[in-house]
């Protein structure tokens, strides 16, 4: 059976940084397909959105079994490519979902659009990073009601490993990219509030061939 090497820290009271060999029975795909591959020197999880899902900003992720996350840090290396049949609107969408409820019907998410990072259109560049909250606050509603508040720019591109670090505390989430000391996006009003908790998912959207490696989750 194929294995994925993932390092998880479950709480401050337990041994930290132990690498876990996660098999398929520990990962649960939701509206996506998944496989295990070696890519650019890393053992990676490949995730592709189910083509039957036409809407965007949907619960299209691989959920980690046995994770209950409220506050803490999620760090993962991601790499995205465009599928051969990707539509024109594809941007290499890839990111994480967190505080996912049991039914996968409510969660928070932060993702990136790597093709926007070096676009010649400044508006597209400004949309390189996105927060959304499922089901009521998808990107289009947030962009209309609060333009610029939930999106940001950062340099990025397709087909390269990018480290996403999401730091969550109550109603705030911060996204750090690679080794940057300052966050690229700050969300101060997570739509499901401060008290929610739930699972963690590795998320992709339309047209993306997404890869995930070196995942660490630290609860606080």
Secondary structure, 3 states (H helix, E strand, C coil): CCCEEEECECCCCCCCCCEEEECHHHEEEECEEEEEEEECCEEEEEEEECCCCCCCCCCCEEEECCCCECCEEEEEEEEEEECCCCCCCCCCCEEEEEEECCCCCCEEEEEECHHHHHCCCHHHHCCCEEEEEECCECHHHHHHHCCCCCEECCCCCCCCCEEEEEEEECCEEEEEECCCCCCCEEECCCCCCCCCCEEEEEEECCCEEEEEEEEEEEEC
